[in-house]
């Protein structure tokens, strides 16, 4: 579980707090691995957003005559899929859905789980017991099986995938938020704020959130690669994105039959998933090191 180095647990409105954030940015800029991973992810995101303006082929239009064209084919630099659709176009357009489904659930889980964890950690008592015991119920199931079960019950589709993955990632973020908030709650400046007559809401908003947000955010970023892989897995199993939408997990599924004919072509969506998840993991590690958060 991620915890915060107490050296940096200080009032976020102080000058020391400002110096800390400047130090985080400086350490990130000096980390070449983190910056390279950030540049790759930024390139993938920009390519996905600007896909309609890159002069690519229509990712939905195919030709049975050109199906399974090998990599390097004239007019199709990365070949074509099982329906003759341009692979380069489908990979770039597929990044839209893959990244969207991989990032959005973590964002929602960050806000929902972070809020529940902060409330449970600061309030303590029966409220902490109710929230954390409810969260513990979800830990009885592996995240993969839980995502499959919820998606299977809700049905295939982008929205249902977002709902199922958000539910899967709320419990771990809630647990981390509760743990770091419980550690901050007893610090001297929190007691001083209470003694000065500040309301509970003011103490949480001004003094607690500023100190617990960093470790919660770092932990949430470490889940983005897992979420993207789970989203691709749901599409691969047929309970995620529906055809003919380009999505890397779904493309892996549809290209299974081509693995004996053109294995390199079938490996391209998996390679994109691997590169993106690796960059997300390395970026998360870099941010964690820069923010002085350790396991």
N, C-alpha and C positions, 0 to 999 in steps of 0.2 A: 504494500500500500504506500502511496506517495505521502510524504510528510514535509513540512516546511522547516527549513533551518531557522532556529529561533533568533539567530543573529539579525534576520531581516523582518522579524515580527514587530513592527513598530507602527506608530500612528501614520496612516497614509497621507495625512495632510501636512506632515512635517517636511522639512528640507531634506532630511535623510531619506525619506521615501522617494522624493524626486530624484535624488542621487542614485538610488537603487535602480529605478527604471532606466535612467541614462546608462548605467552600467550594463543592464540587460541588453540594450541595443548595441552597445559597444562590443560586448562579448559575441553577440550573434554575427556582427559584421566581420569579426576576426576568425570565424569558424568557416573554413572553405567548404567542408562537406555540407554543412547546413545551407550555405548560400547556393551551392550547386543544386541541391535538392529543391530549394525554394524556386530557383530559376526554371528547373524542369517542370515543376508543378504549375508555375505561372504560365509557361509556354503552353502546357496542355489546356489550362483553363481558357487562355486567350484564343487558342485554336478552336476550342469547342464553342465559345461565344461568337467568334467571327466566322464560323464555318460557312454561312451563306455568302460571305463576301470573298472567299478564297478561290472561287472559280472551280469548285469541285463538281464531279458528276453527281447526278441525282442518286442519293443513297437508297431510294425505293424502286428505281427503274432498273430492270435487269434484262438479260438476253440469254436464252437457253443455248444459243450457239456459242456464246463466250463463257459459259459456266466453268468454274474451276480453272480459269486461266492462271498459269504460274506467275510467280513474282518476276517482275521485269518485262512483262508483256507491254508492247507499245500501246500507249493510251491508258494503261492500268499498271502503274508502277509497282503496286503491291498485289496485283492479280485481281481475280474476281471470286465471289463466293459461289455457293451451290446453286444460286439462281442467276448468276451472271452479273451481279451488282458489284460496283467498284469497291474494293476492300478499303482503300485509303479513305474514301468518302465515308464509308460506314464506320470506320474506326474513329474518325474525327467527330462525326455526328454522334456516334455512340458514347463518346466521352461526356457529352452533355448529360444524358440520362444516368450514366454510371457515376459521375462525380456528384450529380444532384442527389441521387438516392444514397450515395455514400456519405455526403456531408450533412444533408438536411436533418436526418434523424438524430445525429449527434448534437446539432445546434438546439433542437427542441429538447432533447434529453438533458443538455447542459442547463438550460433555463429551468425546466421542471424539476429535474433531480437536484440541481444546485439549490433551488428555493426550498424544497422539502428537507434537504440535508441541513441547510443553515437554520431553518426553523427548529428541526429536531435537536441539533447540536446546541443551540442557544437556549431553548426553552427547557430541555431536559424533562425529567419526570414522566408522567403518564403520556404526554404528547410524543416524547421521544420513543417511548415503548410502542405506541400504536404505529407510528410511521416506520420505525425500523423493523418491527416484527412483520409488518405487511411487506416490506421490501425483501425480508429474508425468505418469504414464500417463493419469490421468483428465483432465488439462488438454488432452489431444489432442482432446477432444470438446467441442463447445459444451454448456453445461449443459442447454439445452432438449432437444437431440437425445439427450443421455445419459439424461435423465429419461424421455423417450418410449421409448427403447430398453429400459430396465430395466423400466418399467411394462408395456410390450408383452410382454416376455418372461415377467414374473411373472403378468400377467393383471390385469383390472380389480378394484377393491376398495379400501377405505380402508386396510387394513393394507399392501397392496402399494404403494400410493401413498406411505405413510409411509416404507417401506423404500427406495424408489427416490429420494425427495427427500433422505433422510438421507445416502445414498451420494453424491449430487450435491454436497452442501454440506460434507462432511468435508474434501475436499482444500483448498479455499480457506482454511478456518479453520485447518487444520494448517499451511499455509504462513505465515500471519500469526503464529501462535503460535511457530513455529520462528524467525521473524525477530526478534521482540521478545525471545524468550528468549536468543538468541545475543547480542543487545545488552546484556542484563542480566548475563550470565554473567561478563563480565570486570570488573565494577564492584568498587570497593574493599571494600565491606561484604560482598560474596560471598567475596572472598579472605580477609577477616578471619574470617568464619564457618568457612571451611575450616581456617584456621590454628588456630582455637580447639579443633579436634577434633570439630566437628559432623559427623554422618554425612551422606551424600549425600541421603538421604531427608529429613532434618531441614532441610538447606539449601534443598531444593526446596520443601518444605511451608511453611516459615516465612518465608524470605527471597525466593525466586524467584516463587512463585505470587502473592503479594501485590502484586508490581510489574508482572507481565505480565497479570494478570487483567483489568484495566481496558481496555486496547486490544483484547484478544481479545473481551471482552464487547461493546464498542462496535461492533466490526466485525460480530459475529454479529447484533446488533440491526439493522444495515443490510441484512442478508440476509432478514429476515422478510417484507418486502414482496415481494421477488423470489420467495420460497418460496410465498407465498400466490397470486401470479399464476401461477406454474408449476402449483400444485395445481389452480387453476381451469382452466388450459389443459388439463391431463390429463383433467379431467371433461368439458370441452367436446369433446375428441376421442373420448370414450367409453372411455377406459382408466383412469379414476379412479373416482369415486363412481358407484355403480349407481342407476338409477331404482328406486323413486320417491322416494328420499331427497332432501330439499331441500338443495341446495348451489349457490352462486352460479354457478360455472362450468357445472354441469350445467343450471341454469335458463336460462342464455344459449343453450345448445345446443338445448334443447327449445322455446325461444321464437323460434328463427330463422324459423320459418314464419309467425310473427305480425308480422314486422317491416313488412310492407306493409299490414297491416290495422290494427295498433295499435302504431306504432313506439315511443311513449313507454313503453308497458308492457314491451316487449322490452328497453328500455334500462335498466330499473331494476336488474337484477342487475349489469350493467356499471358503473352509477353507484356501487353499493355497493362493488364491488371497487376502483374508482378512489379513492373517498373514504378507504377503509381503508388502501390502499397509500400514498396521499399522506400521511396522518397518521402512518403508521409511518415513512416516510422523514423527515418533518419532526421527529418525535420522536427518531429516530436522530441526525440532525444536531444537535439541541439537546443531547443527551447527550454527543456527541462534543466539542462546543464547551465544555460545562461541565467535562468531564474533561481539557480542554486537549490533545486528540489531534488531530493535523493530518495532512493528506495529504502 
